[in-house]
Amino acid sequence: MPKLIGAARNLIRATDDADTRQIPEVARDYIERVTFASANEIVAMLREVLADDWMALAPWARNLAYRLACLQRPDDPDLLREAAADLLSFGPDWDDHAERLKDQLTD
């Protein structure tokens, strides 16, 4: 998990930095680490990174992380609610996806 958190923080720093040449490398590292992380590792990373600065992690990186965690734990109502709430925070582009997650809670 520390490597995933480090990858997320590197992504945040690179996107905040004026030197955008770093972004492809740190984005690739983040994507690779989050892709092979467990749902527990992903959720822990999101909670830690977002607690530091809720807006720092790019929406695409958050969406990917939540999506992968939800795919691993589709029956976790707390995770589905958290992911839906996060999607609604950056809508309206993802509102339909958030509504589908909320609908899973009632199925």
C-alpha positions in Angstrom: 0.0 0.0 0.0 2.7 2.6 0.7 3.8 2.3 -2.9 0.3 3.0 -4.1 0.0 6.0 -1.8 3.4 7.2 -3.0 2.3 6.8 -6.7 -0.9 8.8 -5.9 1.1 11.6 -4.2 3.6 11.7 -7.1 0.7 12.1 -9.5 -0.7 14.9 -7.5 2.7 16.7 -7.4 3.3 16.2 -11.1 -0.1 17.6 -12.0 0.5 20.6 -9.7 3.9 21.2 -11.1 4.5 23.5 -14.0 6.9 20.9 -15.6 4.3 18.6 -17.3 7.0 16.3 -18.7 6.7 14.2 -15.5 3.0 13.5 -16.0 3.2 10.6 -18.4 5.7 8.7 -16.2 3.9 9.2 -12.9 0.5 8.6 -14.5 1.7 5.3 -15.9 3.1 4.4 -12.5 -0.2 5.3 -10.7 -2.3 3.4 -13.2 0.0 0.3 -13.0 -0.1 0.3 -9.2 -3.8 0.9 -8.8 -4.6 -1.7 -11.4 -3.0 -4.5 -9.4 -3.9 -3.3 -6.0 -6.4 -4.9 -3.8 -9.7 -3.1 -3.0 -8.5 -2.6 0.6 -5.2 -1.0 -0.6 -7.2 1.2 -3.0 -9.7 2.4 -0.4 -6.9 3.0 2.1 -4.9 5.0 -0.4 -8.0 7.1 -1.4 -8.9 7.8 2.2 -5.3 8.9 3.1 -4.7 11.0 0.1 -8.1 12.6 0.1 -7.8 13.4 3.8 -4.6 15.4 3.1 -6.3 17.5 0.3 -9.7 16.4 -1.0 -9.3 18.1 -4.3 -5.7 17.2 -5.0 -6.2 13.8 -6.8 -7.5 14.3 -10.3 -11.0 13.1 -11.0 -9.9 10.6 -13.6 -7.5 9.0 -11.0 -10.2 8.9 -8.4 -12.7 7.4 -10.8 -10.3 4.7 -11.9 -9.4 3.9 -8.3 -13.0 3.7 -7.1 -14.0 1.7 -10.2 -11.4 -0.9 -9.6 -12.2 -1.2 -5.9 -16.0 -1.5 -6.7 -15.3 -4.2 -9.3 -13.5 -6.2 -6.6 -16.1 -5.6 -4.0 -19.4 -5.1 -5.8 -21.4 -6.1 -2.7 -19.9 -3.6 -0.4 -22.6 -1.0 0.2 -20.3 1.5 2.0 -17.8 1.4 -0.8 -20.6 1.8 -3.4 -22.0 4.8 -1.5 -18.5 6.4 -1.2 -17.8 5.9 -4.9 -21.2 7.3 -5.9 -20.8 10.4 -3.7 -17.3 11.0 -5.2 -18.7 10.8 -8.7 -21.5 13.2 -7.9 -18.9 15.7 -6.6 -17.5 16.0 -10.1 -20.6 15.7 -12.3 -22.7 16.1 -14.1 -20.6 14.0 -16.5 -20.6 11.0 -14.1 -24.1 11.4 -12.6 -25.5 8.5 -14.5 -22.7 6.2 -13.3 -23.3 7.4 -9.7 -27.0 6.6 -10.0 -26.2 3.1 -11.3 -24.0 2.6 -8.2 -26.7 3.8 -5.9 -29.2 1.5 -7.8 -26.9 -1.5 -7.0 -27.5 -0.8 -3.3 -31.2 -1.5 -3.7 -30.9 -4.6 -5.9 
